[in-house]
Amino acid sequence: MTFTKEITNRLRNHRTPFYYYDMDILRETLTIASREASSRGFTVHYALKANFNPVIMKTIAEYGFGADCVSGNEIEHALNCGFQPGDTVFAGVGKSDQEIETGLRLGIKCFNCESIAELKVIDEIAARMGKKAPVALRINPNIEAHTIRHITTGTDENKFGIRIPELEEVVTVMSGLHNIVFRGIHFHIGSQITDLNPYRNLCTRVNEIYDWFTDRGLEPEVINVGGGLGINYNEPETLPPFEQYFNVFSTHLDRKIRSSISFELGRSLTASCGSLISSVLFVKEGASETFVILDAGMTELLRPALYHAFHLIENLTSELPVKKYTVAGPVCETTDTFGKFISLPETQRGDIIAIRSAGAYGEAMASRYNLRSLPGSLYSDSI
Ligand SMILES: *Cc1c(COP(=O)(O)O)cnc(C)c1O
């Protein structure tokens, strides 16, 4: 249980809003994920865009995970937090020249490359720097991930990856680029995926594409199947189903490629350990609902405003009978709402509210809109 009376009392001594990280939950998540992956011979890179808080990052690095970066700054930050360059990969549909230089200079494991134009630019920059650039091709497998439309990435309508019909040309062009070293293939079909069937379909596609490459004399040593494993936002204390997830891949991928598989997990590693802690500023009667106005809003946790994401909301300090409330933030936007008509014990000014499962895409997406201060962070090990 994350929020015992004792912890709630300690949290009361700190100025809200802030992120609170339960480090025991983080360590438990990391223990299970790394055990289930390594027992199958799989490698996991942590997608640090989910949460780049240095305390969280250092803990993840201690468990031996690699890093999956989507910017040059993320590469530098990952190395500063203890990740190894040889375990760091760089993805992203729009890498700038400077970011490519950063990756080459720091000697990362692989660039996940998304187009012919990008391959040519990486080749040119590598030539100029006297380096060879290790590259995996990000292939769009055209698989429907059955998740929120805004966070699906692996279908034909997306900007991400190389479409299968383009592969022939990509491989031809690549063979003429002498500063590119082909390392493997990369896929990522979306985020917050809770139905494991899309992953089964991905495995079938990966097997076919692997054979397509070997038929052409190219041996993918790295087969990166991306991330996206979802969590149960209704049950903050339940950890993601790592065993079932990794099992899909050990069951459905061809035996000959299983030893080269890597993953890029973000949300599933960090979401459960984090909560956004906020105080109730005002309880306000509307025409048809009662508003609870918090001192945290979309500037601290953007997901509900950005794509109607659901987070469980708890009042940690009231034990009164339950009423229905609309919980909103202080920011000047109507979408700055965390939940409509939700049940909470009767709530008053000064109550402490926890917005759960906010350890991924929470603190990392915080902004200074309305010139608000960025949220601080507290850790269960040190409050
Ligand atoms: C965002 C992202 C991930 C991580 O996704 P999660 O849903 O957080 O697991 C992995 N790979 C790539 C390329 C990404 O863009």
The ligand as an SDF file (V2000), in Angstrom:
LIG
                    3D

 15 15  0  0  0  0  0  0  0  0999 V2000
    7.7260    5.9820  -26.6690 C   0  0  0  0  0  0  0  0  0  0  0  0
    8.5080    4.9030  -27.2600 C   0  0  0  0  0  0  0  0  0  0  0  0
    8.7250    3.7170  -26.5540 C   0  0  0  0  0  0  0  0  0  0  0  0
    8.1480    3.4610  -25.1820 C   0  0  0  0  0  0  0  0  0  0  0  0
    6.7730    3.3270  -25.1840 O   0  0  0  0  0  0  0  0  0  0  0  0
    6.0260    2.8810  -23.8520 P   0  0  0  0  0  0  0  0  0  0  0  0
    4.6030    2.8480  -24.2620 O   0  0  0  0  0  0  0  0  0  0  0  0
    6.2810    3.9160  -22.8290 O   0  0  0  0  0  0  0  0  0  0  0  0
    6.5460    1.5420  -23.4520 O   0  0  0  0  0  0  0  0  0  0  0  0
    9.5010    2.7590  -27.1330 C   0  0  0  0  0  0  0  0  0  0  0  0
   10.0550    2.9270  -28.3630 N   0  0  0  0  0  0  0  0  0  0  0  0
    9.8580    4.0540  -29.0730 C   0  0  0  0  0  0  0  0  0  0  0  0
   10.4950    4.1780  -30.4070 C   0  0  0  0  0  0  0  0  0  0  0  0
    9.0850    5.0700  -28.5600 C   0  0  0  0  0  0  0  0  0  0  0  0
    8.8960    6.1680  -29.2800 O   0  0  0  0  0  0  0  0  0  0  0  0
  1  2  1  0
  2  3  1  0
  2 14  2  0
  3  4  1  0
  3 10  2  0
  4  5  1  0
  5  6  1  0
  6  7  2  0
  6  8  1  0
  6  9  1  0
 10 11  1  0
 11 12  2  0
 12 13  1  0
 12 14  1  0
 14 15  1  0
M  END
$$$$
